[in-house]
Amino acid sequence: MTALGEQTYDPKSEEVTWSLNNLAWLYHNQGRYAEAELLYTRALAIWEKVLGPEDGDTQTAKRNYLACLEAQNKSQEDDTSEA
């Protein structure tokens, strides 16, 4: 869905960004943390740029990303691809 979504929609569209976040959540729950981190950081970066850091969607993406790091006993400072 993500690649197809990015071809169909603007890569910074709400549909694509929610798809990135939701796919990341799925990977996170499957224990596929590296894949989840990548998608969470992409969604977070888009929302921070488009909506701003205080927006509710941005905050949701940030909480999800931080939960993924916590599941791996990592902090945001440990993540070299920092969002």
C-alpha positions as CSV (number, residue, x, y, z in Angstrom):
1,M,0.0,0.0,0.0
2,T,2.7,2.5,0.8
3,A,4.5,2.4,-2.5
4,L,1.2,2.4,-4.4
5,G,-0.2,5.1,-2.2
6,E,2.9,7.3,-2.8
7,Q,2.3,6.8,-6.6
8,T,-1.4,7.6,-6.3
9,Y,-1.3,10.4,-3.7
10,D,1.1,13.1,-2.9
11,P,3.8,11.5,-0.7
12,K,3.1,14.1,2.0
13,S,-0.7,13.5,1.8
14,E,-2.7,12.6,4.9
15,E,-3.6,9.2,3.3
16,V,0.1,8.2,2.7
17,T,1.2,9.5,6.1
18,W,-1.5,7.6,8.0
19,S,-0.6,4.5,5.9
20,L,3.0,4.8,6.9
21,N,2.0,5.2,10.6
22,N,-0.4,2.3,10.5
23,L,2.0,-0.1,8.7
24,A,4.7,0.9,11.2
25,W,2.3,0.1,14.1
26,L,1.7,-3.4,12.5
27,Y,5.4,-4.0,12.2
28,H,5.9,-2.8,15.7
29,N,3.3,-5.2,17.1
30,Q,5.0,-8.0,15.1
31,G,8.3,-7.2,16.6
32,R,9.7,-6.0,13.3
33,Y,11.2,-2.9,15.1
34,A,13.7,-1.7,12.5
35,E,11.1,-1.6,9.8
36,A,8.6,0.1,12.2
37,E,11.2,2.7,13.2
38,L,11.8,3.6,9.5
39,L,8.1,4.1,8.8
40,Y,7.4,5.9,12.1
41,T,10.3,8.4,11.4
42,R,9.0,9.0,7.8
43,A,5.5,9.7,9.1
44,L,6.7,11.9,11.9
45,A,9.0,13.9,9.7
46,I,6.1,14.6,7.3
47,W,3.7,15.6,10.0
48,E,6.2,17.8,11.7
49,K,6.9,19.6,8.5
50,V,3.3,19.8,7.2
51,L,1.3,20.1,10.4
52,G,3.8,21.3,12.9
53,P,5.1,19.6,16.1
54,E,2.1,20.5,18.3
55,D,-0.6,19.0,15.9
56,G,-2.5,15.9,17.3
57,D,-1.4,13.7,14.4
58,T,2.2,14.7,14.9
59,Q,2.0,13.9,18.6
60,T,0.4,10.5,17.8
61,A,3.2,9.6,15.4
62,K,5.8,10.7,18.0
63,R,4.2,8.6,20.8
64,N,4.1,5.6,18.5
65,Y,7.8,6.1,17.5
66,L,8.9,6.5,21.1
67,A,6.9,3.4,22.1
68,C,8.8,1.5,19.4
69,L,12.1,2.7,20.8
70,E,11.0,1.8,24.3
71,A,10.1,-1.7,23.2
72,Q,13.7,-2.1,22.1
73,N,15.1,-0.5,25.3
74,K,16.4,2.4,23.2
75,S,16.0,6.1,23.7
76,Q,15.6,8.8,21.0
77,E,19.2,9.7,21.4
78,D,20.2,6.1,20.7
79,D,18.5,6.2,17.3
80,T,20.9,7.3,14.6
81,S,18.0,8.0,12.2
82,E,16.5,10.4,14.7
83,A,13.1,11.8,13.7
